[in-house]
Amino acid sequence: MLASTQQEFEIKRPLYESLCEEALFIIKGSLTRESIKVNKIESRIKEYDSFAEKIERKEILSPFEEINDILGLRIVCLFLSDIPKIHKIINSAFTILEEDNKIDGSNVESFGYMSLHIIVKMKDNLSGPRYDYIKELRFEIQVRTMAMDSWANISHYLDYKSENDIPSDLKRDFHALSGLFYVADKHFEMFFKSKKENTALIIKKLEHTLSNTEEEINIDSLKAYMKFKFPNRLHKMGASSISDVINQLYNSRYRYINQIDEKIDQASEAFLQYEKDHPPGSENSKKKQQYADLGVIRISLDIIDENFRKLSSYDTETREYENYQKYIKTL
Protein backbone atom coordinates (compact mmCIF):
# COMPACT_ATOMS: atom_id res chain seq x y z
CA MET A 1 0.00 0.00 0.00
CA LEU A 2 2.78 2.42 0.96
CA ALA A 3 4.61 1.73 -2.32
CA SER A 4 1.60 2.86 -4.36
CA THR A 5 1.07 5.78 -1.95
CA GLN A 6 4.64 6.93 -2.51
CA GLN A 7 4.12 6.78 -6.25
CA GLU A 8 0.97 8.89 -5.98
CA PHE A 9 2.74 11.30 -3.61
CA GLU A 10 5.51 11.92 -6.15
CA ILE A 11 2.94 12.44 -8.91
CA LYS A 12 1.08 15.00 -6.78
CA ARG A 13 4.18 16.85 -5.57
CA PRO A 14 4.36 19.21 -8.61
CA LEU A 15 0.69 20.10 -7.98
CA TYR A 16 1.49 21.06 -4.39
CA GLU A 17 4.45 23.08 -5.62
CA SER A 18 2.12 25.00 -7.97
CA LEU A 19 -0.40 25.40 -5.15
CA CYS A 20 2.32 26.76 -2.87
CA GLU A 21 3.41 29.32 -5.45
CA GLU A 22 -0.17 30.47 -6.07
CA ALA A 23 -1.08 30.65 -2.37
CA LEU A 24 2.04 32.68 -1.54
CA PHE A 25 1.28 35.07 -4.41
CA ILE A 26 -2.26 35.63 -3.10
CA ILE A 27 -1.22 36.06 0.54
CA LYS A 28 1.70 38.41 -0.13
CA GLY A 29 -0.42 40.54 -2.45
CA SER A 30 -3.24 40.75 0.11
CA LEU A 31 -0.89 41.68 2.94
CA THR A 32 0.65 44.43 0.80
CA ARG A 33 -2.76 45.86 -0.14
CA GLU A 34 -3.83 45.91 3.50
CA SER A 35 -0.48 47.43 4.60
CA ILE A 36 0.17 44.62 7.08
CA LYS A 37 3.86 44.06 7.73
CA VAL A 38 4.93 40.57 8.74
CA ASN A 39 8.21 39.15 9.97
CA LYS A 40 8.25 36.26 7.51
CA ILE A 41 6.15 33.81 5.52
CA GLU A 42 7.41 30.23 5.48
CA SER A 43 6.29 27.35 3.30
CA ARG A 44 7.08 23.67 3.11
CA ILE A 45 5.84 20.55 1.36
CA LYS A 46 6.04 17.44 3.51
CA GLU A 47 8.79 14.99 2.74
CA TYR A 48 7.46 11.55 1.89
CA ASP A 49 9.04 9.95 5.00
CA SER A 50 7.13 12.37 7.24
CA PHE A 51 3.95 11.74 5.24
CA ALA A 52 4.35 7.95 5.56
CA GLU A 53 5.11 8.18 9.30
CA LYS A 54 1.88 10.11 9.85
CA ILE A 55 -0.10 7.52 7.90
CA GLU A 56 1.22 4.69 10.06
CA ARG A 57 1.01 6.57 13.36
CA LYS A 58 -2.62 7.59 12.84
CA GLU A 59 -3.61 4.49 10.88
CA ILE A 60 -4.91 6.58 8.01
CA LEU A 61 -6.66 4.76 5.19
CA SER A 62 -7.17 7.66 2.74
CA PRO A 63 -4.10 9.83 3.29
CA PHE A 64 -4.66 12.35 0.48
CA GLU A 65 -8.16 13.05 1.78
CA GLU A 66 -7.38 12.97 5.51
CA ILE A 67 -3.96 14.65 5.72
CA ASN A 68 -4.47 18.38 5.28
CA ASP A 69 -0.96 19.69 5.79
CA ILE A 70 0.96 18.17 2.88
CA LEU A 71 1.46 21.84 2.03
CA GLY A 72 1.93 24.09 5.04
CA LEU A 73 2.32 27.87 5.16
CA ARG A 74 3.22 29.87 8.23
CA ILE A 75 2.71 33.62 8.57
CA VAL A 76 4.74 35.10 11.41
CA CYS A 77 3.34 38.54 12.18
CA LEU A 78 4.52 41.31 14.49
CA PHE A 79 1.64 41.96 16.86
CA LEU A 80 -1.35 40.17 18.37
CA SER A 81 -3.68 42.68 16.72
CA ASP A 82 -2.40 41.54 13.30
CA ILE A 83 -3.79 38.03 13.74
CA PRO A 84 -7.52 38.86 13.25
CA LYS A 85 -6.59 41.07 10.28
CA ILE A 86 -4.69 38.19 8.67
CA HIS A 87 -7.55 35.81 9.45
CA LYS A 88 -9.86 38.19 7.56
CA ILE A 89 -7.50 38.14 4.57
CA ILE A 90 -7.37 34.33 4.59
CA ASN A 91 -11.16 34.11 4.82
CA SER A 92 -11.50 36.47 1.86
CA ALA A 93 -8.83 34.81 -0.29
CA PHE A 94 -9.57 31.12 0.34
CA THR A 95 -12.35 28.77 1.39
CA ILE A 96 -11.89 27.92 5.08
CA LEU A 97 -12.64 24.27 5.85
CA GLU A 98 -11.44 23.93 9.45
CA GLU A 99 -9.97 26.12 12.18
CA ASP A 100 -8.07 25.40 15.36
CA ASN A 101 -7.48 28.55 17.36
CA LYS A 102 -4.79 27.78 19.94
CA ILE A 103 -4.55 31.45 20.95
CA ASP A 104 -7.93 32.60 22.25
CA GLY A 105 -8.65 31.12 25.64
CA SER A 106 -5.47 29.05 25.66
CA ASN A 107 -3.73 28.22 28.88
CA VAL A 108 -0.45 30.06 29.36
CA GLU A 109 1.22 26.72 29.97
CA SER A 110 0.61 25.70 26.35
CA PHE A 111 2.01 28.94 24.96
CA GLY A 112 4.72 27.09 23.05
CA TYR A 113 2.01 25.73 20.81
CA MET A 114 -0.08 28.89 20.47
CA SER A 115 -1.00 29.72 16.91
CA LEU A 116 -3.98 29.90 14.63
CA HIS A 117 -4.26 26.80 12.40
CA ILE A 118 -6.54 27.07 9.37
CA ILE A 119 -7.27 24.40 6.76
CA VAL A 120 -8.19 25.98 3.44
CA LYS A 121 -8.51 25.40 -0.28
CA MET A 122 -8.81 27.67 -3.28
CA LYS A 123 -12.12 29.41 -3.97
CA ASP A 124 -14.60 27.36 -6.03
CA ASN A 125 -15.10 30.18 -8.53
CA LEU A 126 -11.50 29.92 -9.75
CA SER A 127 -11.17 28.07 -13.02
CA GLY A 128 -8.86 27.59 -15.96
CA PRO A 129 -5.59 25.71 -16.47
CA ARG A 130 -3.94 27.66 -13.66
CA TYR A 131 -6.39 26.37 -11.04
CA ASP A 132 -8.22 23.27 -12.30
CA TYR A 133 -5.67 20.77 -10.94
CA ILE A 134 -4.97 22.48 -7.62
CA LYS A 135 -8.17 24.12 -6.39
CA GLU A 136 -9.46 21.03 -4.56
CA LEU A 137 -6.19 20.40 -2.72
CA ARG A 138 -6.34 21.21 0.98
CA PHE A 139 -3.50 22.93 2.78
CA GLU A 140 -2.77 24.44 6.17
CA ILE A 141 -1.98 28.05 7.07
CA GLN A 142 -0.59 28.84 10.53
CA VAL A 143 -0.60 32.37 11.90
CA ARG A 144 1.45 33.35 14.95
CA THR A 145 3.41 36.27 16.34
CA MET A 146 7.20 36.48 16.50
CA ALA A 147 7.12 35.74 20.23
CA MET A 148 4.92 32.69 19.72
CA ASP A 149 7.18 31.50 16.91
CA SER A 150 10.32 31.96 19.00
CA TRP A 151 8.93 29.96 21.90
CA ALA A 152 7.57 27.25 19.60
CA ASN A 153 11.01 26.87 18.01
CA ILE A 154 12.75 26.71 21.40
CA SER A 155 10.31 24.19 22.86
CA HIS A 156 10.55 22.12 19.68
CA TYR A 157 14.35 22.08 20.01
CA LEU A 158 13.94 20.80 23.57
CA ASP A 159 11.86 17.88 22.20
CA TYR A 160 8.91 18.58 24.51
CA LYS A 161 5.82 17.74 22.48
CA SER A 162 3.36 17.56 25.36
CA GLU A 163 3.01 18.26 29.07
CA ASN A 164 3.93 14.64 29.90
CA ASP A 165 7.29 14.96 28.12
CA ILE A 166 8.63 17.56 30.58
CA PRO A 167 10.56 16.25 33.62
CA SER A 168 8.71 17.12 36.81
CA ASP A 169 11.58 19.13 38.28
CA LEU A 170 11.74 21.29 35.12
CA LYS A 171 8.02 21.97 34.65
CA ARG A 172 7.92 25.09 36.81
CA ASP A 173 10.81 26.73 34.94
CA PHE A 174 9.40 25.66 31.57
CA HIS A 175 6.02 27.24 32.32
CA ALA A 176 7.65 30.36 33.73
CA LEU A 177 9.63 30.80 30.51
CA SER A 178 6.52 30.32 28.37
CA GLY A 179 4.84 32.97 30.52
CA LEU A 180 7.65 35.44 29.78
CA PHE A 181 7.03 35.08 26.04
CA TYR A 182 3.30 35.55 26.66
CA VAL A 183 3.93 38.74 28.64
CA ALA A 184 6.34 39.98 25.96
CA ASP A 185 3.63 39.56 23.30
CA LYS A 186 1.12 41.49 25.40
CA HIS A 187 3.57 44.29 26.13
CA PHE A 188 4.69 44.60 22.50
CA GLU A 189 1.01 45.08 21.65
CA MET A 190 0.59 47.69 24.40
CA PHE A 191 3.73 49.52 23.26
CA PHE A 192 2.55 49.46 19.64
CA LYS A 193 -0.81 50.91 20.66
CA SER A 194 0.87 53.62 22.75
CA LYS A 195 3.14 54.49 19.83
CA LYS A 196 0.15 55.02 17.53
CA GLU A 197 -1.65 57.11 20.16
CA ASN A 198 1.46 59.21 20.74
CA THR A 199 1.89 59.83 17.01
CA ALA A 200 -1.76 60.93 16.71
CA LEU A 201 -1.25 63.33 19.64
CA ILE A 202 1.87 64.81 18.03
CA ILE A 203 -0.02 65.44 14.77
CA LYS A 204 -2.81 67.14 16.71
CA LYS A 205 -0.30 69.41 18.43
CA LEU A 206 1.40 70.26 15.14
CA GLU A 207 -1.90 71.18 13.55
CA HIS A 208 -2.66 73.77 16.21
CA THR A 209 0.56 75.29 17.48
CA LEU A 210 3.49 74.26 15.29
CA SER A 211 5.56 77.42 15.76
CA ASN A 212 5.33 77.23 19.56
CA THR A 213 5.41 73.46 20.01
CA GLU A 214 8.50 72.26 21.80
CA GLU A 215 7.97 68.67 20.73
CA GLU A 216 11.20 66.76 21.17
CA ILE A 217 12.84 65.35 18.08
CA ASN A 218 12.55 61.58 17.78
CA ILE A 219 11.64 59.22 14.98
CA ASP A 220 7.90 59.37 15.72
CA SER A 221 7.71 63.16 15.99
CA LEU A 222 9.89 63.74 12.93
CA LYS A 223 7.85 61.36 10.76
CA ALA A 224 4.63 63.02 11.96
CA TYR A 225 6.09 66.47 11.26
CA MET A 226 7.18 65.53 7.74
CA LYS A 227 3.75 64.15 6.84
CA PHE A 228 2.12 67.31 8.19
CA LYS A 229 4.62 69.77 6.70
CA PHE A 230 5.05 68.13 3.30
CA PRO A 231 1.72 66.41 2.50
CA ASN A 232 2.39 66.35 -1.24
CA ARG A 233 5.86 64.84 -1.11
CA LEU A 234 6.88 61.22 -0.92
CA HIS A 235 7.16 59.70 2.57
CA LYS A 236 9.34 56.78 1.57
CA MET A 237 12.54 57.02 3.59
CA GLY A 238 13.35 54.10 5.86
CA ALA A 239 13.91 54.20 9.60
CA SER A 240 17.71 54.01 9.20
CA SER A 241 17.83 57.14 7.01
CA ILE A 242 15.56 59.05 9.39
CA SER A 243 17.63 57.94 12.37
CA ASP A 244 20.83 59.18 10.67
CA VAL A 245 19.29 62.63 10.19
CA ILE A 246 18.06 62.70 13.80
CA ASN A 247 21.59 62.01 15.04
CA GLN A 248 22.87 64.76 12.76
CA LEU A 249 20.23 67.13 14.16
CA TYR A 250 21.17 66.33 17.75
CA ASN A 251 24.85 66.81 17.02
CA SER A 252 23.95 70.18 15.50
CA ARG A 253 22.11 71.15 18.73
CA TYR A 254 18.57 70.79 17.43
CA ARG A 255 16.29 69.38 20.10
CA TYR A 256 12.74 70.40 19.20
CA ILE A 257 10.55 70.23 16.10
CA ASN A 258 9.82 73.98 16.09
CA GLN A 259 13.56 74.68 15.79
CA ILE A 260 13.66 72.67 12.57
CA ASP A 261 10.46 74.22 11.30
CA GLU A 262 11.83 77.75 11.68
CA LYS A 263 14.89 76.85 9.58
CA ILE A 264 12.78 75.06 6.97
CA ASP A 265 10.61 78.17 6.53
CA GLN A 266 13.64 80.42 6.27
CA ALA A 267 15.24 78.21 3.64
CA SER A 268 12.06 77.38 1.67
CA GLU A 269 12.84 79.55 -1.38
CA ALA A 270 16.48 78.51 -1.34
CA PHE A 271 15.50 74.85 -1.27
CA LEU A 272 13.02 75.21 -4.16
CA GLN A 273 15.68 76.91 -6.26
CA TYR A 274 18.16 74.15 -5.41
CA GLU A 275 15.59 71.47 -6.30
CA LYS A 276 14.94 73.21 -9.62
CA ASP A 277 18.66 73.27 -10.43
CA HIS A 278 19.47 69.83 -9.02
CA PRO A 279 16.34 67.61 -9.23
CA PRO A 280 16.72 64.10 -7.84
CA GLY A 281 17.02 61.07 -10.09
CA SER A 282 18.71 60.55 -13.41
CA GLU A 283 19.96 63.55 -15.36
CA ASN A 284 18.42 62.00 -18.48
CA SER A 285 14.97 61.69 -16.90
CA LYS A 286 12.37 63.68 -18.82
CA LYS A 287 10.06 63.84 -15.82
CA LYS A 288 10.85 66.48 -13.22
CA GLN A 289 11.08 64.79 -9.84
CA GLN A 290 10.82 66.01 -6.28
CA TYR A 291 12.88 65.22 -3.22
CA ALA A 292 11.15 63.15 -0.57
CA ASP A 293 10.20 64.79 2.73
CA LEU A 294 13.47 63.88 4.47
CA GLY A 295 15.42 65.32 1.55
CA VAL A 296 13.74 68.69 2.05
CA ILE A 297 14.90 68.79 5.66
CA ARG A 298 18.41 67.63 4.91
CA ILE A 299 19.05 69.97 1.97
CA SER A 300 17.35 72.97 3.61
CA LEU A 301 19.53 72.63 6.69
CA ASP A 302 22.62 72.00 4.56
CA ILE A 303 21.98 75.37 2.89
CA ILE A 304 21.15 77.39 5.99
CA ASP A 305 23.27 75.76 8.71
CA GLU A 306 27.00 75.26 8.21
CA ASN A 307 27.34 73.16 11.37
CA PHE A 308 24.68 70.74 10.11
CA ARG A 309 26.32 70.59 6.69
CA LYS A 310 29.74 69.74 8.13
CA LEU A 311 28.22 66.75 9.94
CA SER A 312 26.55 65.40 6.79
CA SER A 313 27.39 61.90 5.63
CA TYR A 314 26.62 62.98 2.06
CA ASP A 315 29.12 64.52 -0.33
CA THR A 316 28.23 68.15 0.16
CA GLU A 317 31.57 69.64 -0.83
CA THR A 318 30.73 69.90 -4.52
CA ARG A 319 27.14 71.04 -4.22
CA GLU A 320 27.84 74.77 -3.81
CA TYR A 321 25.14 75.34 -1.22
CA GLU A 322 26.56 78.81 -0.68
CA ASN A 323 25.11 79.85 -4.05
CA TYR A 324 21.61 79.40 -2.62
CA GLN A 325 22.08 81.27 0.63
CA LYS A 326 21.01 84.53 -1.06
CA TYR A 327 17.47 83.09 -1.18
CA ILE A 328 17.30 82.62 2.60
CA LYS A 329 14.60 84.67 4.28
CA THR A 330 15.64 86.95 7.12
CA LEU A 331 13.45 86.92 10.20
N, C-alpha and C positions, 0 to 999 in steps of 0.2 A: 504493500500500500504506500509506504513512504517513498519507494523508488518512483512510482508514478506521480506522487505528490511533488517530489523534487523536480520532475520533468515539467509539470504544470507551473510550478513556481518560477522556473527559469524562463518559461514562455511568457508569463505575466510580468516579469520584472521590467521589461521596456515600457509596459503600460503604466506601471507605478512610477517609473522615471518621468514619463510625460505628465502624469497627474501631479507629481511633485513640482515640476517646472511651472505648470499652469496655476496651481494653488499658490505658490510663492509669488507669482506675477500678480494675482488678484489681491493677495493680502498686502503686499508692499505698496501697490497702487492705492489701495483703500486707506492704509495708514498715512500715506503722504497727503491724500486729499483731505483727510480729517486732521492733519497737522499733529499727529500723535507720534512722538519720538519713542523709540524702543532701544534697549541695549543691544539686542541681537535676535535674529530669527534662525533657528537651527532646523535641519531636516535630516532624516535618515530613512532608508529602506532596510527592513530587517534582513539580516543574513539568514541563509537557509538553515544553518545549525540552530539558531535561536528560534526560528519558526518551527522546526521539527521538535525541539525540546518542549515548546509550549503545547504542541499537539499531544505529545506523550504525557506530559505532566497533568494536563486537564482532560485527557481522554477525549479529545475532540474528533468527531466523525466527519464534519464538513468544514474543514479549516478555512477555506476561502470565503465562506459565508459567516463563520463564527468569530474569526480573528479580525478585529477591526483596526489594528495598528501595524499592519504590514508597512504602510507609510505613516510616519509620525512627524509632525511639525511642532516646534516649541517656540512660542513668542515670549521673550523675557522683557518685560516692560520696566519702567522706572518707578512708578508709584501705584499704590493700591487703587487710587481713583481711576487709573487707566484701564483696569481690568473690566469694569462694566462697559466702558467705551469700546474696547476690543471685542467683547462679547457681542455687542450690537453690530459691529462690522461683520463678524463671522455669521451672525444670524441673517444679515442682509445678503451676504455674498454666497452662502452655501445653504443646503438643506440640513438642519440639525436633526439627528436621529436619536442621540442619547447624550445625557450630560451627567457628569459627576463632579459636583462642586465641593472640593476638599478645603475650601477657604471659609465660607460663611458657616458659622456655628461650629467650626472645628475646635477640638481641644488643643490647647497650646502644646501639649506633649507630642502631638503628631505633626508639629510644624514642619518637620523635615520633609513631609510628604504633602504639604499644602500646595495645591495648584488647581486650576480649573481644567477638567478634562472633557473634551467635546468630540463626539463621533459625528462626522459629517459626510456628505457627498455633494457632487455638483448639482446645481439647480436642474430640474426636469426640463425647463424650457430651452436649455442649451442643446444645440444640434449641429450637425455637420461633421466633416472628417476630423476636425480638431477635438471633438468631444464624444463622438458616438461610442468609442471603445473604452472611455475612461469614466463616463459620468455616473455609472452605477457602482464604481469602486468606492468602498468606504475607507476613510482614513481618520486619524486622530489628530486633534490640535490641542496642545497644552498651553495654558497661559499662566504665567507666574511672574512675580517681581524679582528683581535682582537679589534681594535678601533671601527670598524663598529658594531661588535657584542655587545660591551659595550654600545654604544649609543642606539642601537636598544632595548637592555634590559631595559635601563633607561627610554626611551620614552614609551616603552610598559607598564612599571610600572606606569607611569604617566597617562595612559589611553588615550593618544592622538593618534588616529588612522589616522587622516587626518588634513590638515591645518585648516579646519573649527572647529575642536574640541578645538583648543587652544584659551583661552581668549585673547582678543585684547591687553590688557595691559601686557600680558606675552609673546607675540609673539617675540618681539625684543630679549629678554633674551634667549628664547628657540632657536632661530636661531643662536644667538651668541655662545651658548653652542655647537650646532651641528657643527658650524664652527671650534671650538677648536679641536674637535675630528678629523675633516677633516685635519686640519693643522698638528695634531699629526701624522696621518697616513703618510702624505707626508714627514714629517721630520724623522720619523722612517726609511722610505725608503731611504732618502738622507744619513742618518747616516750609514745604512747598506751598501750602495754603497761605502761610504768613508772608512768604515772599510775594505772592500775587497780590495780597491785600496791601502790602507796603508799597508796591509799585503803583497800584491804583491811587493810593493816598498821595504819593509824590506827584502824579499827573494832575490830581485835583489842586494841589498847592501851586504847581507851575501855571495852571490855567488862570489862577486868581492873582497871584502876587509874585510873578517871576523875578522882577527887578529887586525885590526886597527879601526874597527867600534864601535864607542861608541853609540850603539843603546840602549836606555833605556829599562830596564826590565819591561815588562807588559805582560798581558796574550796573546796579539796578537804577540808580538815579540818573546816571549818564545815558543809559539806553532810553529811559523815559523822556529825558530832556531832548534827545535827538529826534525821537518820534514826534514830540510836540513842536519843536523848533523847525524841523525840516520835514513837514508832512508829505511833500511831493518828491522827496529824494529816496533813493534806495536805502533800505535798512538791512544790509546783507553781511556786515562785517562780523566775524566770529569773536567768541569770548576772548581768545588770546590776543587779537589785535586791539580790542577795546581795553584789555588789561594793560597792554604795553603803553597805550596813550595815558591811561590813568596814572601809571607810575611816572611817566614823563611830566604830567601835570603836577603831581605831588613834589617831584624834585624841582619843579619850577615855582613852588610855593603857592600853587592853587589848591584851595581846600573846599570851596563852595561853588555850587552851580552858578550862582549869580555873578561870581567873578569871571567865569568863562563867558557867560552871556554878554557881559559888558564889552569884553574884547571882541566877541563875534560881531556885535553890532557896529563897533568902531571900524572893524576891518571888512565889513560886508561888501562895499564897493570895490575895495582892493582885491578881495577874493574873486568876485565876479569877473573882474578884468583878467585876473590870472587864469581863471577857468576858460575864458574866451581864448586867451593866447596859448594855453597849454591844456587842452581838453584831455581827459583820460582815454585810454585805449590806443588802438593802432593809429599811427599817423596817416595811414592809407584809408582809414574808415571814412565812408561818405556821411555817415550819420553822426551828428554832433552828440556827444555823450556828456553826462554830468558825473561829478564826483558823488560818491555815497556820503551819507551823513557824517561819518567819522572823518572822511577826507576834508569836509568843510572845516571842521574843528582844527584838524592838524595843520592844514595849509594856512588858515586864518591866523592861527597863533604863530606859525613860522614867520609870517609876514610882519606881525605886529610886535612880537616878543622875541628878542635876541636870545635871552636865556633859554627859552623853550626850544628855539631852533638849534642851539648848540648841543642840546641833549637828544636831538632827533636821531633815530636809528636809520633814517633814510638819507640818501645822498642829496643834501641840500646845498652843497657848495656851488654847484653849477646852475642853480635855478634862479639866481639873480632876484631874490625876493625884495632886495632894496629898491628895485625899479618900480615896485608896486606900493611902496610906503607913502607916496605922494597922494594916494587915494584914501588914506586913512582919515576917518572923521576925527575932529578934535572935540572933546567934551568940555 
